Amino acid sequence: MGHNDEIVLARVRMSTLEMIIKDIQNGSQEDTNTATPAMNQAAIRKLVADSVAAALEAQAATMANTDNTNRNTEQRETPVARKCSYKEFMSCQPFNFKEALSWWNSFAQPIGIEEAYKITWSEFKKLLIKKYCPRTEVKKMEDEFYNLTVKGNDLKTYIRRFQELAVYA
């Protein structure tokens, strides 16, 4: 039996046990003249625990199985940043962080460069937003985003502006 079959079988056992537990708890066994002995709560719990353990073991074995035909063994293609000149880079109109280096140096100098490098990404983002995104400008952009409409049939301009503003909203 394959590992996937074991997992399916374990799940079927678990769902069957869940139905049995519900029947026992509701006291609604349809045929009271059956030859099967009644199970107490401890036996039910042990049966459920054993089934769950078997399912977890089967899943772990499946994940560890390198001969599994369902695995994707092909290497994933990693995108490579293409080389470009300064002129090409500037043609993309990157954001302009005027005096960013001097701002960073003024931030790092009092606490020391080692401590400055230890700040988390979220703390760094907060510092950048505080410096380069004044609240009044952010508010203006949010208002523009919420009130953005298509002018004429110029859908491309609308979509481009929507995407730009959505980043900040």
Number of C-alpha atoms within 10 A of each C-alpha: 5 9 18 16 11 17 19 14 15 20 16 13 17 19 13 13 17 14 12 15 18 13 13 16 11 9 9 10 13 8 7 9 7 9 7 7 6 10 12 10 12 9 11 16 14 11 15 19 13 14 19 17 13 17 22 14 15 20 17 12 13 19 12 10 12 11 9 14 8 9 11 8 10 6 6 7 6 6 6 6 6 5 8 9 8 8 8 10 11 11 9 8 8 8 7 8 11 9 8 13 10 10 13 14 13 11 14 15 12 10 10 11 13 10 11 16 10 9 10 10 9 9 10 14 11 13 14 15 13 11 12 14 14 10 11 9 11 15 14 10 17 16 13 15 18 12 8 14 12 11 9 6 8 9 12 10 12 15 14 11 14 16 12 13 18 13 7 12 13
